[in-house]
Amino acid sequence: MTTSDHHDIARSNDGATLPDILRSVDIGGVRLDSPTALAPMEGVTDRAFRGLIRGVGGCGLTVTEFVSSESLKRNDPKAWRHAELDPTEHPVSIQIYGRDPQAMAEAARECEGLGADIIDLNLGCPSKQVTGGCSGSALMKEPERATAIFKAVRAAISVPLTVKMRLGWDHETLNAAEIAYSAQEEGAEMIAVHGRTRMQMYRGSADWAGVRSVSERVKVPVFVNGDILNAEGAMRALQESGAQGVMIGRGAVRDPWVFQRVNAALTGQEFIEPPLTERAESLRRYFDYLTDGTLSQRHACGRLKKVIGLFTRGLPYGDDLRAQAFHLHDIEAIYEATAAYFERLQAEGMNRFGELHNAVSREVELDERAERYAIYALS
Ligand SMILES: Cc1cc2nc3c(=O)[nH]c(=O)nc-3n(C[C@H](O)[C@H](O)[C@H](O)COP(=O)(O)O)c2cc1C
């Protein structure tokens, strides 16, 4: 079965379930058990959060937060921490960003040495801090430089190379298909596309159908990304985009079970909703990872608040918990507040997180205050 056959199957499918062949994906020899990936999220998808996702199960590929190639070059401990992997987590991809092909090649080599199964290049970050340095999505305006980076990185590593991008810089320059094609010609083995332009930042809705231009242009697997919150959204995104897989970010923070939901839908099985106690327990394990001594208390509290913010967005009493956690600076106190939150939901008979989440609208709201990748509500 060739990749183009995969495309034909995806395109011809208009039912609720996809054929068996689409349940797993091969990325340059790295086999994913499920055609799903956790989207890289700075400040969120660290080793602890990826541990939470692995613990819950169902996610085909996890990806680190982005790692600055220049910071690795300067030997900045923060950059090394972003690239840190758990020896048991596979397959895992390390995402790097930068604009200098040689620095990117060097960073990729280092990351391969850390045990990454895949190296991913960031052509999607919209933040001024990153695009101001003319990397991230700004590279979509400089296709020649992007190609030089693909070439240099490909030559430096032996593991598969993947690229994550947006639809283009703005709606006048929707060049994702050309950039993806060039990446493929230089040896990239998978392309993930967030269905927005750089100028949209996180406004409006992700255009899954817009990703079809990429799926139709390249032979390598394409993962569609943006605003996928549940199995129904994943199925629609696959059908509209013709992609082979889904990449999920904020939806996975709100609901780490989302990958299992997608897998169940893809295989035509029923998803058994985890009891609320299992959710509370998964968060407890995440707290434990966070407090394993690798992060300062301040840092760990910041991460925790970020995850709780996304985890409870749109849920009953979520505002109360976020407001309460905002004023807490001790990890145990935050944990206790969260445990009390779960007890309250339980006491009021709200056991079905999935249903609560599904009831929430798909509207995406931009948080104008945040500077880099802002934390946006899928409220
Ligand atoms: C807090 C946060 C941090 C992010 N950090 C990164 C990053 O480091 N690298 C990257 O390629 N995209 C990053 N993104 C973008 C996501 O990977 C993803 O493309 C985007 O959130 C849309 O997908 P979603 O709707 O499933 O979240 C970030 C997004 C958020 C919300």
The ligand as an SDF file (V2000), in Angstrom:
LIG
                    3D

 31 33  0  0  0  0  0  0  0  0999 V2000
    0.3320   27.1920   24.8490 C   0  0  0  0  0  0  0  0  0  0  0  0
    0.6890   26.8560   23.4370 C   0  0  0  0  0  0  0  0  0  0  0  0
    2.0050   26.6590   23.0960 C   0  0  0  0  0  0  0  0  0  0  0  0
    2.3500   26.3130   21.7860 C   0  0  0  0  0  0  0  0  0  0  0  0
    3.6480   26.0380   21.4820 N   0  0  0  0  0  0  0  0  0  0  0  0
    3.9760   25.5820   20.2430 C   0  0  0  0  0  0  0  0  0  0  0  0
    5.2880   25.1330   19.9560 C   0  0  0  0  0  0  0  0  0  0  0  0
    6.1910   25.1410   20.8150 O   0  0  0  0  0  0  0  0  0  0  0  0
    5.5390   24.7020   18.6840 N   0  0  0  0  0  0  0  0  0  0  0  0
    4.5800   24.6730   17.7120 C   0  0  0  0  0  0  0  0  0  0  0  0
    4.8470   24.2560   16.5920 O   0  0  0  0  0  0  0  0  0  0  0  0
    3.3200   25.0650   17.9720 N   0  0  0  0  0  0  0  0  0  0  0  0
    2.9990   25.4900   19.2170 C   0  0  0  0  0  0  0  0  0  0  0  0
    1.6970   25.8170   19.5050 N   0  0  0  0  0  0  0  0  0  0  0  0
    0.6720   25.6090   18.4630 C   0  0  0  0  0  0  0  0  0  0  0  0
    0.0540   24.2120   18.6040 C   0  0  0  0  0  0  0  0  0  0  0  0
    1.0060   23.1970   18.3450 O   0  0  0  0  0  0  0  0  0  0  0  0
   -1.1250   24.0320   17.6370 C   0  0  0  0  0  0  0  0  0  0  0  0
   -0.6610   24.2080   16.3270 O   0  0  0  0  0  0  0  0  0  0  0  0
   -2.2500   25.0220   17.8820 C   0  0  0  0  0  0  0  0  0  0  0  0
   -2.5170   25.1620   19.2650 O   0  0  0  0  0  0  0  0  0  0  0  0
   -3.5410   24.5880   17.1740 C   0  0  0  0  0  0  0  0  0  0  0  0
   -3.8970   23.2970   17.5690 O   0  0  0  0  0  0  0  0  0  0  0  0
   -5.0110   23.0090   18.7180 P   0  0  0  0  0  0  0  0  0  0  0  0
   -6.2280   23.7920   18.3660 O   0  0  0  0  0  0  0  0  0  0  0  0
   -5.2160   21.5330   18.6850 O   0  0  0  0  0  0  0  0  0  0  0  0
   -4.4180   23.4910   20.0140 O   0  0  0  0  0  0  0  0  0  0  0  0
    1.3490   26.2010   20.7930 C   0  0  0  0  0  0  0  0  0  0  0  0
    0.0170   26.4270   21.1480 C   0  0  0  0  0  0  0  0  0  0  0  0
   -0.3280   26.7410   22.4420 C   0  0  0  0  0  0  0  0  0  0  0  0
   -1.7740   26.9400   22.7850 C   0  0  0  0  0  0  0  0  0  0  0  0
  1  2  1  0
  2  3  1  0
  2 30  2  0
  3  4  2  0
  4  5  1  0
  4 28  1  0
  5  6  2  0
  6  7  1  0
  6 13  1  0
  7  8  2  0
  7  9  1  0
  9 10  1  0
 10 11  2  0
 10 12  1  0
 12 13  2  0
 13 14  1  0
 14 15  1  0
 14 28  1  0
 15 16  1  0
 16 17  1  0
 16 18  1  0
 18 19  1  0
 18 20  1  0
 20 21  1  0
 20 22  1  0
 22 23  1  0
 23 24  1  0
 24 25  2  0
 24 26  1  0
 24 27  1  0
 28 29  2  0
 29 30  1  0
 30 31  1  0
M  END
$$$$
